[in-house]
């Protein structure tokens, strides 16, 4: 195995050693992350003129609105459990960067995702239509995938090529 192949295998192994445990550890914080996402999404919805309330059921926040008529459970996928674990994994697996820069990258990335996810939630719910729930579900799924792929890849590229090189 050549040097580049070894680097690739090391990256994958390090990614899995960080991302998998991070995913499980983040599960212990589901309630506060769910609450934070719900409250910040409600602020954005209210700013957009959509009155929303928050209730809690089984430790999970629900955003509700009578008009346009939604009840959205803010579960793990909403508050960003997968995104946060993947972000921690890819940054910590970047063994060619100093540990301090990796830790700063994870923390900055977590902050960015915790700001971006409520925007995604608010957009999904603001566009909800009880007359066409399939289209609303499609928009929700599309925005989730965009977050997972484009936002993470973009953040990683910015961190890797610019932010992690500063001294």
C-alpha positions as CSV (number, residue, x, y, z in Angstrom):
1,X,0.0,0.0,0.0
2,X,1.5,3.4,-1.0
3,X,1.6,6.5,1.2
4,X,-1.6,8.0,-0.2
5,X,-3.6,4.8,0.2
6,X,-2.3,4.6,3.8
7,X,-3.4,8.2,4.4
8,X,-6.8,7.4,3.0
9,X,-7.2,4.4,5.2
10,X,-6.0,6.3,8.3
11,X,-8.5,9.1,7.5
12,X,-11.4,6.6,7.3
13,X,-10.3,4.8,10.5
14,X,-9.9,8.1,12.4
15,X,-13.2,9.4,11.0
16,X,-15.0,6.3,12.3
17,X,-13.2,6.4,15.7
18,X,-14.5,9.9,16.2
19,X,-17.9,10.1,14.4
20,X,-19.4,6.9,15.7
21,X,-18.8,7.6,19.4
22,X,-19.7,11.3,18.9
23,X,-23.0,10.2,17.5
24,X,-23.8,8.2,20.6
25,X,-22.5,10.8,23.0
26,X,-24.6,13.5,21.3
27,X,-27.6,11.3,22.0
28,X,-27.2,12.1,25.7
29,X,-27.8,15.8,24.9
30,X,-30.9,15.2,22.7
31,X,-33.2,17.1,24.9
32,X,-31.2,20.4,25.2
33,X,-30.3,20.3,21.5
34,X,-33.9,19.6,20.6
35,X,-35.0,22.5,22.8
36,X,-32.4,24.9,21.5
37,X,-33.4,24.1,17.9
38,X,-37.1,24.5,18.6
39,X,-36.8,27.8,20.4
40,X,-34.5,29.4,17.9
41,X,-36.7,28.1,15.0
42,X,-39.7,29.5,16.7
43,X,-38.0,32.9,16.9
44,X,-37.4,32.8,13.2
45,X,-40.9,31.6,12.4
46,X,-42.4,34.4,14.5
47,X,-40.2,36.9,12.7
48,X,-41.6,35.6,9.4
49,X,-45.1,36.2,10.7
50,X,-45.9,32.6,11.6
51,X,-47.0,32.1,15.2
52,X,-45.6,28.9,16.6
53,X,-45.6,27.4,20.0
54,X,-43.4,24.8,21.7
55,X,-44.5,21.7,23.7
56,X,-42.5,18.8,25.0
57,X,-43.5,15.2,24.7
58,X,-41.2,12.4,25.8
59,X,-38.2,14.7,26.1
60,X,-38.6,16.0,22.5
61,X,-39.6,19.5,21.5
62,X,-42.6,20.0,19.1
63,X,-43.1,23.1,17.1
64,X,-46.8,23.7,16.5
65,X,-48.8,26.2,14.5
66,X,-52.5,26.3,13.8
67,X,-51.8,28.3,10.6
68,X,-50.4,26.8,8.4
69,X,-51.2,23.8,10.6
70,X,-48.1,21.9,11.4
71,X,-46.8,19.8,14.4
72,X,-43.1,19.2,13.9
73,X,-41.2,17.0,16.3
74,X,-37.6,18.3,16.6
75,X,-35.8,15.0,16.7
76,X,-32.2,14.0,16.3
77,X,-32.2,14.6,12.5
78,X,-33.6,18.1,13.0
79,X,-31.2,19.4,15.6
80,X,-28.2,18.0,13.7
81,X,-27.0,14.9,15.5
82,X,-25.8,13.3,12.3
83,X,-24.2,16.5,11.0
84,X,-22.4,17.2,14.2
85,X,-21.0,13.7,14.4
86,X,-19.9,13.7,10.8
87,X,-18.3,17.2,11.2
88,X,-16.4,16.1,14.3
89,X,-15.2,12.9,12.5
90,X,-14.0,14.6,9.3
91,X,-12.2,17.4,11.1
92,X,-10.6,15.2,13.7
93,X,-9.5,12.7,11.0
94,X,-7.5,15.5,9.3
95,X,-4.3,14.2,10.9
96,X,-2.2,16.7,8.8
97,X,-3.6,19.6,10.9
98,X,-2.5,20.5,14.4
99,X,-4.8,19.1,17.2
100,X,-5.5,22.7,18.4
101,X,-6.7,23.7,15.0
102,X,-8.9,20.6,14.7
103,X,-10.5,21.2,18.1
104,X,-11.2,24.9,17.1
105,X,-12.6,23.7,13.8
106,X,-15.0,21.3,15.5
107,X,-16.2,23.9,18.0
108,X,-16.6,26.6,15.3
109,X,-18.4,24.1,13.0
110,X,-20.7,23.0,15.9
111,X,-21.6,26.7,16.4
112,X,-22.2,27.2,12.7
113,X,-24.4,24.1,12.4
114,X,-26.4,25.0,15.5
115,X,-27.1,28.4,13.9
116,X,-27.8,27.0,10.4
117,X,-30.1,24.1,11.5
118,X,-32.9,26.3,12.9
119,X,-32.9,28.4,9.7
120,X,-33.4,25.1,7.8
121,X,-36.2,24.1,10.2
122,X,-37.9,27.4,9.9
123,X,-37.7,27.4,6.1
124,X,-39.2,23.9,6.0
125,X,-42.0,24.8,8.3
126,X,-42.7,28.2,6.8
127,X,-43.2,26.5,3.4
128,X,-45.5,23.8,4.9
129,X,-48.8,23.4,3.1
130,X,-51.5,21.2,4.6
131,X,-53.0,21.0,1.1
132,X,-49.8,19.5,-0.3
133,X,-48.0,17.7,2.5
134,X,-46.0,15.6,0.0
135,X,-44.4,18.7,-1.5
136,X,-43.6,19.9,2.1
137,X,-42.0,16.6,2.9
138,X,-39.9,16.8,-0.3
139,X,-38.7,20.3,0.6
140,X,-37.9,19.2,4.1
141,X,-35.9,16.1,2.9
142,X,-34.1,18.2,0.3
143,X,-33.0,20.8,2.8
144,X,-31.9,18.1,5.2
145,X,-29.7,16.5,2.5
146,X,-28.3,19.9,1.4
147,X,-27.3,20.6,5.0
148,X,-25.7,17.2,5.4
149,X,-23.8,17.4,2.1
150,X,-23.3,21.0,0.9
151,X,-23.0,22.7,4.3
152,X,-20.6,20.2,5.8
153,X,-18.5,19.9,2.7
154,X,-18.3,23.7,2.3
155,X,-17.5,24.2,6.0
156,X,-14.8,21.5,5.9
157,X,-13.2,23.0,2.7
158,X,-13.2,26.5,4.3
159,X,-11.8,25.2,7.5
160,X,-9.2,22.9,5.8
161,X,-7.9,25.4,3.2
162,X,-8.1,28.6,5.1
163,X,-8.9,28.5,8.8
164,X,-6.7,25.7,9.9
165,X,-3.6,27.2,8.3
166,X,-3.5,30.3,10.4
167,X,-1.1,30.3,13.3
